[in-house]
């Protein structure tokens, strides 16, 4: 499938290479291609530079947000949430159309350091903002409550654990479920909360997530919902 | 131990009767004793009237917030969070002193229906508000992320599941841990997040909790943090 991935940070890279490894035709979107390719990383950095990353994945292409959006039959928004609305504007309504967009972004505001606050919460959410700004786009909020290394390889953790999906379009959610199933998620592990307003709940899980990360000093954890047997 | 429990709703009742069953000397606090005792419940209601409840637990007493605060060596705040600050003012700084207070309350605002919004969140929390208003009081936020029926009987769920504690005083947290251990919580199930600002994270879990409750139509669930083995 043709997929456009917005964002060239670690989340975008990890998602894009997983999709590439599964045989999808992936175009990563960024604001300024030349600038992104010129970005260096420090010696010993945990991730390669984007240029080296792309060299290691020759089937993937890097393009503008608009080109990645035009390419994708499905879009994955893996940008940092703070700028996500502007990214979608750059992608363009014409290119986004009525496509399915998996929105992984969280409205984390690191401007005052760690732990971050949320730039939108409580009676609104980033998922809803994006959906309101692009009413034809089929926004499915999901994967935003765990580290990207588990998003694409959930079986690294023992036993069942969960992710939360929400969105207004049932067919779009089914398409996202199928994609995530190909990442290794069992059907029962993907909890459909309902419409896009439920993004308030999942985005507001982040403040606890970052505090648990601070406590464990390790991002390799996820939430499991434990229910009574039977 | 002498314990004052603020709140006569279902959370207060379930906590108070658990403490009573464990041999503690419990005084429940309310705003207006006569009014609380006069409150009737509909026939077939899931819970008895407060009067009948107290008749069934003859060792427990009902008193004002101030009297319950004066009685308790430890306080449990099981009021609805919306009015919690006022409840503590009624209890009185003199009676609260430098006691340990387990704060279970959540700042849920149901004024616009279900799901509720939060009356404080993001860069502040109810736990911090209470701690700021009563700086000598040793506020420990905890138990606020699950139904009261599991708070007092966690082994109803299969396997390990978690609760989150936070507060500024290490000895106060140790005292709360000991109390909760007597409810059936294993030490490893009680995750200490750090100081009281971490209440932001646990209170903001409630928006997801209420949505999961809406999805399952069942409150008998809790969060388990799954980590990599080893």
Contacts between the chains, C-beta under 8 A, distances in Angstrom:
chain1	res1	chain2	res2	distance
A	115	B	201	7.9
A	117	B	122	5.3
A	117	B	123	5.1
A	118	B	122	5.3
A	121	B	121	6.3
A	121	B	122	5.4
A	121	B	204	7.4
A	122	B	117	5.3
A	122	B	118	5.4
A	122	B	121	5.4
A	122	B	122	7.2
A	122	B	207	7.7
A	123	B	117	5.1
A	156	B	228	6.5
A	157	B	226	4.9
A	157	B	227	7.2
A	157	B	228	6.2
A	158	B	226	6.8
A	158	B	228	7.7
A	158	B	229	5.2
A	159	B	226	6.5
A	161	B	226	4.5
A	164	B	208	7.3
A	191	B	212	7.4
A	191	B	215	6.7
A	192	B	215	7.6
A	193	B	211	5.1
A	193	B	212	7.3
A	193	B	214	7.9
A	193	B	215	5.7
A	194	B	211	7.3
A	194	B	214	7.4
A	194	B	215	7.0
A	198	B	211	5.2
A	200	B	207	5.4
A	201	B	115	7.9
A	201	B	207	4.3
A	201	B	208	3.7
A	201	B	209	7.9
A	201	B	210	7.5
A	201	B	211	4.3
A	201	B	212	7.8
A	202	B	208	6.2
A	204	B	121	7.4
A	204	B	204	4.3
A	204	B	205	7.4
A	204	B	207	4.9
A	204	B	208	6.6
A	205	B	204	7.4
A	205	B	205	6.3
A	205	B	208	5.2
A	207	B	122	7.7
A	207	B	200	5.3
A	207	B	201	4.3
A	207	B	204	4.8
A	208	B	164	7.3
A	208	B	201	3.7
A	208	B	202	6.2
A	208	B	204	6.6
A	208	B	205	5.2
A	209	B	201	7.9
A	210	B	201	7.4
A	211	B	193	5.0
A	211	B	194	7.3
A	211	B	198	5.2
A	211	B	201	4.3
A	212	B	191	7.3
A	212	B	193	7.3
A	212	B	201	7.8
A	212	B	225	6.5
A	214	B	193	7.9
A	214	B	194	7.4
A	215	B	191	6.7
A	215	B	192	7.5
A	215	B	193	5.7
A	215	B	194	6.9
A	216	B	227	7.1
A	218	B	227	7.3
A	218	B	228	7.9
A	220	B	227	6.7
A	220	B	228	4.8
A	221	B	225	5.4
A	221	B	226	6.3
A	221	B	227	4.6
A	221	B	228	7.7
A	222	B	225	7.7
A	222	B	226	5.4
A	223	B	223	5.3
A	223	B	224	7.2
A	223	B	225	6.6
A	223	B	226	7.4
A	224	B	223	7.3
A	224	B	224	4.2
A	224	B	225	7.6
A	224	B	226	4.9
A	225	B	212	6.5
A	225	B	221	5.5
A	225	B	222	7.7
A	225	B	223	6.6
A	225	B	224	7.6
A	226	B	157	4.9
A	226	B	158	6.8
A	226	B	159	6.5
A	226	B	161	4.5
A	226	B	221	6.3
A	226	B	222	5.4
A	226	B	223	7.4
A	226	B	224	4.9
A	227	B	157	7.2
A	227	B	216	7.0
A	227	B	218	7.3
A	227	B	220	6.7
A	227	B	221	4.6
A	228	B	156	6.5
A	228	B	157	6.2
A	228	B	158	7.6
A	228	B	218	7.9
A	228	B	220	4.9
A	228	B	221	7.7
A	229	B	158	5.2
